[in-house]
Amino acid sequence: MKSILLPSLSLSIALCLPAFGAEKKSVVMIAGKPSHGPGQHEHNAGIQLLAKCLGQGAADAVDAKVHLNADWPSAEELSKADAIVIYSDGGKGHPALAADHLAQLGAQMKRGCGLVCLHYAVEVPKDTGGPEFLDWLGGYFETDWSVNPHWTADFRALPQHPISSGVKPFSTNDEWYFHMRFKKDLAGVSPVLSAIAPDSTMSRGDGPHSGNPTVRAEVAAKTPQHVAWAVERPDGGRGFGFTGGHFHAGWANNDQRRLVLNAILWSAKAQVPADGVASTPSESDLTANLDPKPGKK
């Protein structure tokens, strides 16, 4: 009997193991260099916190690899990524614009890799990175069109989407960018967080990041502004943009954190739990790995 049963059992195990391994997705997480004052733009601490939370609530779904201080992953590592997460400064200093990084990202997007950009990382110059981010992410911060005020956004309702699994309505004060440049008619784009921006967001004069006639008209008309969104691309890839994350303390909000963790899984095409990705960072976790920023207040 052993000579008959054991080969069958071995074959069963051999078939199951590769299938299980194939389900675990690779997520490459890139943190930008230190920026702003203490507790703000804490890219290194934020990426490490999110990676730890993924280990708490989604260790069986994703394998997160962290790169700090704008250290760019190798071509081999990028080629194996199911999703790439960037949390960094943007504009002309965006790490995606250094060397041939934009072309490297393009190669991964073409094969259907996911892309997640957090806070300032959603901004790239209109002519260098803008067309690419519009395609890969579904939308981006375009200067002289989008704005970056600090305000308390009240997210009273969330859409039916895997990214909102287990997330309850919440409200946080942040530098919530809005009036993003989206794909025409929101093609393939699903707004995830939307709120009505108060009149106070237009207190500054017109400028590349502060205001323009079009956004002023929308705020006056109480048009809901989308500050987080998901896109499903024609190439089969997925993208997620999140404009909050200026304040590191925001990651203590369970719903904000869960939403972004869910989005990372979704962008990597991993199964999002019905109740979302659970995580319980301690107070010490939330203050760990902060960048030394002497002399800044």
Secondary structure, 3 states (H helix, E strand, C coil): CHHHHHHHHHHHHHHHHHHHHHHCEEEEEEECCCCCCCCECCHHHHHHHHHHHHHHHCCCCEEEEEECCCCCCCHHHHHCCCEEEEECCCHHHCHHHCCCHHHHHHHHHHCCCEEEEEHHHHECCCCCCHHHHHHHHCEEECCCCCECCCEEEEECCCCCCHHHCCCCCEEEEECCCECCEECHHHCCEEEEEEECCCHHHHCCCCECCCECHHHHHHHHCCCCEEEEEEEECCCCCEEEEECCCCEHHHHHCHHHHHHHHHHHHHHCCCCCCCCCCCCCCCHHHHHCCCCCCCCCC
